[in-house]
Amino acid sequence: MQLEYRVLARLLARQVAELEEEVEKLRRKWGRVAGATDDLEEAKRELQALKNRLESL
């Protein structure tokens, strides 16, 4: 019985470690997505400013 608990504890610890790795991967991925979204929004603003300047000429 004690051995079973130790084996289960090891398995759970391994699964927790794997899940923590996946969470970290997702955090990095979504951090890049958020950064790209910010870049896109900035590019849109710059494009709109250029468009406004052209229209005023």
The 8 nearest C-alpha neighbors of each residue, nearest first, counted from 0:
[[1, 3, 2, 4, 5, 6, 7, 8],
 [2, 0, 4, 3, 5, 6, 7, 8],
 [3, 1, 5, 0, 4, 6, 7, 8],
 [2, 4, 6, 0, 1, 5, 7, 8],
 [5, 3, 7, 1, 2, 6, 8, 0],
 [4, 6, 8, 2, 7, 3, 9, 1],
 [7, 5, 3, 9, 8, 4, 2, 10],
 [8, 6, 4, 10, 9, 5, 11, 3],
 [7, 9, 5, 11, 6, 10, 4, 12],
 [10, 8, 12, 6, 7, 11, 13, 5],
 [11, 9, 7, 13, 12, 8, 14, 6],
 [10, 12, 14, 8, 13, 9, 7, 15],
 [11, 13, 9, 15, 10, 14, 8, 16],
 [12, 14, 16, 10, 11, 15, 9, 17],
 [15, 13, 11, 17, 16, 12, 18, 10],
 [14, 16, 18, 12, 17, 13, 11, 19],
 [17, 15, 19, 13, 14, 18, 12, 20],
 [18, 16, 14, 20, 19, 15, 13, 21],
 [17, 19, 21, 15, 20, 16, 14, 22],
 [18, 20, 16, 22, 17, 21, 15, 23],
 [21, 19, 17, 23, 18, 22, 24, 16],
 [22, 20, 18, 24, 23, 19, 25, 17],
 [21, 23, 19, 25, 20, 24, 18, 26],
 [22, 24, 26, 20, 21, 25, 19, 27],
 [25, 23, 21, 27, 22, 26, 28, 20],
 [24, 26, 28, 22, 23, 27, 29, 21],
 [25, 27, 23, 29, 24, 28, 30, 22],
 [28, 26, 30, 24, 25, 29, 23, 31],
 [29, 27, 25, 31, 30, 26, 24, 32],
 [30, 28, 32, 26, 31, 27, 25, 33],
 [29, 31, 27, 33, 28, 32, 26, 34],
 [30, 32, 34, 28, 29, 33, 35, 27],
 [33, 31, 29, 35, 34, 30, 36, 28],
 [32, 34, 36, 30, 31, 35, 29, 37],
 [33, 35, 31, 37, 36, 32, 30, 38],
 [36, 34, 38, 32, 37, 33, 31, 39],
 [37, 35, 33, 39, 38, 34, 32, 40],
 [36, 38, 34, 40, 35, 39, 33, 41],
 [39, 37, 35, 41, 36, 40, 42, 34],
 [38, 40, 36, 42, 41, 37, 35, 43],
 [39, 41, 43, 37, 42, 38, 36, 44],
 [40, 42, 38, 44, 43, 39, 37, 45],
 [41, 43, 45, 39, 40, 44, 46, 38],
 [44, 42, 46, 40, 41, 45, 47, 39],
 [45, 43, 47, 41, 42, 46, 48, 40],
 [44, 46, 42, 48, 47, 43, 41, 49],
 [47, 45, 43, 49, 48, 44, 42, 50],
 [46, 48, 50, 44, 49, 45, 51, 43],
 [49, 47, 45, 51, 46, 50, 44, 52],
 [50, 48, 52, 46, 51, 47, 53, 45],
 [49, 51, 47, 53, 48, 52, 46, 54],
 [50, 52, 48, 54, 49, 53, 47, 55],
 [53, 51, 49, 55, 50, 54, 48, 56],
 [54, 52, 50, 56, 55, 51, 49, 48],
 [53, 55, 51, 52, 56, 50, 49, 48],
 [54, 56, 52, 53, 51, 50, 49, 48],
 [55, 53, 54, 52, 51, 50, 49, 48]]
